């Protein structure tokens, strides 16, 4: 279980999180939605100790993250996969080397075991036989799938996905969505997904939380969010430029998406 309790975080004078609280249960996929710049990525970086809260607590499997020793924090990160927004592959390394990087850093497996794990991870994302290719040879969607393979090669308990469908066409986005569902259903991985894509959110999420003004505005199942009466939630999920009942923006000829 992952728990963020009353987390506050500021960068200089800019207050990003203002009492953010969220519980992610084992086996679910929690989707975090919200306007750009509201702190969604900031929130999940606390889970792996990339950021420490100014106030509040972050717990993973009964361990308080911001109080862990360096050794214990590294051990925790070994149970959490992180899929970056733009895959974050190393251009000078082959696909196989990129996927194997975390395993080699851990130093717990033989080279033969590492290569087997790399093959298994790439097969799970439907990319067999690309180990010797370079990132520049792959499409954007394929690179994102490699990013997922690198995360699951560690056999994590949790995977954090930071805007995994950004910049992809609808068909490729649907492929990534299906992979995230597969990770939950076949591997039992608990996921946290940051996205602006409501189609994706409805497909992969077991629950959805909206972050607004530094805290969770509403959290619920897909159906509960779709039926929400909160005007700000409705504005976001429907992609409207104004709240219900408000006049359209001056000079705008119609609703904007």
C-alpha positions in Angstrom: 0.0 0.0 0.0 1.1 3.5 -0.8 -0.1 6.4 1.4 0.6 10.1 1.1 -0.7 12.0 4.2 -1.1 15.8 4.2 1.9 16.3 2.0 3.0 19.9 1.4 5.8 20.9 -1.0 7.0 24.3 -2.1 9.7 25.4 -4.5 10.8 28.9 -3.2 7.6 31.0 -3.0 5.6 28.6 -5.2 3.4 26.3 -3.1 2.7 23.2 -5.2 1.2 20.7 -2.8 -1.0 22.0 0.0 -2.1 18.9 2.0 -2.1 16.2 -0.6 -3.5 13.0 0.7 -4.0 9.8 -1.2 -4.1 6.0 -0.5 -3.3 3.5 -3.3 -4.3 0.0 -2.5 -2.5 -3.1 -3.7 -3.5 -4.4 -7.0 -5.3 -1.3 -8.3 -4.3 1.3 -10.9 -4.8 4.8 -9.5 -5.0 7.5 -12.2 -4.1 11.1 -11.1 -5.6 13.8 -13.4 -5.4 17.6 -13.2 -4.4 20.7 -15.0 -0.9 21.2 -16.2 1.5 22.5 -13.5 -0.7 21.4 -10.6 2.0 19.1 -9.1 1.0 15.6 -10.3 4.6 14.6 -11.1 5.8 16.3 -7.9 3.4 14.2 -5.9 4.6 10.8 -7.2 8.3 11.8 -7.0 7.8 11.7 -3.2 7.0 8.0 -3.4 10.5 7.0 -4.6 12.3 9.6 -2.5 13.3 11.9 -5.4 11.6 14.7 -3.4 11.0 15.0 0.3 7.9 16.7 1.7 8.2 20.0 3.5 5.4 18.7 5.7 3.4 15.5 5.9 4.2 11.8 5.5 4.8 9.3 2.6 4.5 5.6 3.4 5.1 2.6 1.2 4.5 -0.9 2.6 4.7 0.4 6.2 7.9 2.3 5.6 8.1 6.1 5.9 10.0 7.0 2.8 11.5 10.3 3.9 13.0 8.7 7.0 14.7 5.8 5.3 18.4 5.3 5.2 20.2 5.5 1.9 20.5 1.7 1.8 16.8 1.2 2.7 15.7 3.8 0.1 17.7 2.0 -2.7 16.0 -1.3 -1.6 12.6 0.4 -1.8 13.3 1.8 -5.3 14.0 -1.8 -6.4 10.4 -2.5 -5.8 9.1 0.5 -7.7 9.4 0.9 -11.4 9.2 4.4 -12.9 8.2 5.0 -16.5 9.2 8.5 -17.5 7.2 10.8 -19.8 9.5 10.5 -22.8 10.9 7.0 -21.9 14.3 8.5 -21.0 16.3 5.9 -22.9 20.1 6.4 -23.3 20.8 7.0 -27.0 24.3 5.6 -26.8 23.1 2.2 -25.5 21.3 -0.6 -27.3 17.7 -1.4 -26.3 18.9 -4.5 -24.5 21.5 -2.4 -22.6 18.8 0.1 -21.6 16.5 -2.6 -20.3 19.3 -4.3 -18.5 20.7 -1.2 -16.9 18.7 -1.4 -13.6 19.4 -5.1 -13.2 23.2 -4.6 -13.7 23.1 -1.8 -11.2 21.5 -4.0 -8.6 24.3 -6.6 -9.0 22.2 -9.5 -7.9 21.9 -11.6 -11.1 24.4 -13.3 -13.4 24.8 -12.0 -16.9 22.9 -15.0 -18.2 20.0 -14.3 -15.9 20.0 -10.6 -16.8 19.8 -11.4 -20.5 16.9 -13.8 -19.9 15.1 -11.2 -17.8 15.6 -8.6 -20.6 14.1 -11.0 -23.2 11.1 -11.7 -21.0 10.4 -8.0 -20.3 10.6 -7.1 -24.0 8.3 -10.0 -24.9 5.8 -8.8 -22.4 5.6 -5.4 -24.2 5.4 -7.2 -27.6 8.9 -6.1 -28.7 10.9 -9.3 -29.1 14.2 -9.3 -31.1 14.9 -5.6 -30.7 17.7 -6.0 -28.1 20.5 -5.0 -30.6 18.7 -2.0 -32.0 19.3 1.6 -30.9 16.6 4.0 -29.5 16.8 6.2 -32.6 15.7 3.3 -34.8 12.4 2.9 -32.9 9.2 5.0 -33.1 8.0 7.1 -30.1 5.5 4.4 -29.1 8.1 1.7 -29.3 10.4 3.7 -27.1 7.7 4.1 -24.5 7.2 0.3 -24.6 10.9 -0.1 -24.0 10.5 2.2 -21.0 7.8 0.0 -19.6 10.0 -3.1 -20.3 12.9 -1.5 -18.4 10.6 -0.9 -15.4 9.1 -4.5 -15.3 12.5 -6.1 -15.8 13.1 -5.4 -12.1 9.8 -7.3 -11.3 8.5 -4.4 -9.2 5.6 -4.4 -7.0 4.6 -0.9 -8.1 5.0 1.0 -11.4 4.6 4.8 -11.6 3.7 6.0 -15.1 4.3 9.7 -15.8 2.1 10.7 -18.8 2.7 7.5 -20.7 0.6 8.4 -23.7 1.7 12.0 -24.2 2.6 12.8 -27.8 1.3 9.5 -29.2 -1.3 8.9 -31.9 -4.6 7.4 -30.7 -3.8 3.8 -31.9 -0.4 3.8 -30.2 -1.9 5.3 -27.1 -4.4 2.5 -27.0 -1.5 0.0 -27.2 0.2 1.6 -24.2 -3.1 1.5 -22.3 -3.5 -2.2 -23.0 0.0 -2.8 -21.8 -0.7 -1.0 -18.5 -3.8 -3.1 -18.0 -1.8 -6.2 -18.8 0.8 -5.3 -16.2 -1.9 -5.2 -13.6 -3.8 -8.3 -14.7 -0.9 -10.6 -15.6 1.8 -9.5 -13.2 -0.3 -8.1 -10.3 1.5 -4.8 -10.5 0.0 -1.9 -8.6 0.1 1.3 -10.7 -0.1 5.0 -10.5 -0.7 6.8 -13.8 -0.4 10.5 -14.4 -2.3 11.6 -17.5 -4.4 14.4 -19.1 -5.9 11.8 -21.5 -9.4 11.0 -20.1 -9.9 8.1 -22.6 -6.7 6.6 -21.2 -7.8 7.3 -17.6 -11.1 5.5 -18.1 -9.4 2.5 -19.8 -6.6 1.8 -17.3 -7.9 3.2 -14.0 -9.6 1.3 -11.2 -9.9 4.7 -9.4 -9.2 8.2 -10.5 -8.1 11.2 -8.3 -8.2 14.8 -9.4 -5.5 17.1 -8.1 -6.5 20.7 -7.8 -5.0 23.6 -5.8 -2.4 21.3 -4.3 -4.8 18.7 -2.9 -7.1 15.9 -4.0 -10.3 17.5 -5.2 -12.2 14.2 -5.7 -11.3 10.5 -5.8 -13.5 7.7 -6.9 -14.1 4.8 -9.4 -14.3 5.6 -13.1 -18.1 5.6 -12.8 -18.1 7.9 -9.8 -15.8 10.4 -11.6 -17.9 10.3 -14.8 -21.0 11.0 -12.7 -19.4 13.8 -10.6 -21.4 16.9 -9.8 -18.3 18.9 -9.0 -18.1 21.7 -11.6 -14.3 21.7 -11.7 -14.1 18.0 -12.2 -16.8 18.1 -14.9 -15.0 21.0 -16.7 -11.7 19.0 -16.8 -13.1 15.6 -17.8 -15.3 17.2 -20.5 -12.5 19.5 -21.8 -14.6 22.7 -21.5 -13.1 26.2 -21.4 -15.5 27.4 -18.8 -17.4 26.1 -15.8 -21.0 25.2 -16.3 -23.2 28.4 -16.2 -20.4 30.7 -17.1 -20.2 32.8 -20.2 -17.7 31.8 -22.9 -14.5 33.6 -23.2 -14.6 37.0 -24.9 -13.7 36.8 -28.5 -14.1 33.0 -28.6 -16.6 31.8 -31.2 -17.5 28.6 -29.5 -16.5 26.1 -26.9 -12.8 25.1 -26.9 -11.4 21.6 -26.3 
